[in-house]
Amino acid sequence: FSVVEVMTNLNKVLLEDLRARIDGWHADQRLGDIFLAMGDYLKVATQYVNNYDLAVKTVSQELKVMAARGGVGADSH
């Protein structure tokens, strides 16, 4: 879960860089340098993707526990 903020920022920066590049697009334009400059951050993205299933499972289990205790996710009616 610790990488969510990093992933959010990475996505914002990547989107801004790609939009700027596309806005000035010409026949010889490239995109690779944008991704190369983000190499270390893309490693975090790999970590996020590799741990995604476990994170979803963990959140699901915790929501069930909290609902059973009358917390988040419990029906209050």
Salt bridges, closest charged atoms under 4 A:
ASP33 OD1 - ARG21 NH1 2.85
ASP40 OD1 - LYS43 NZ 3.70
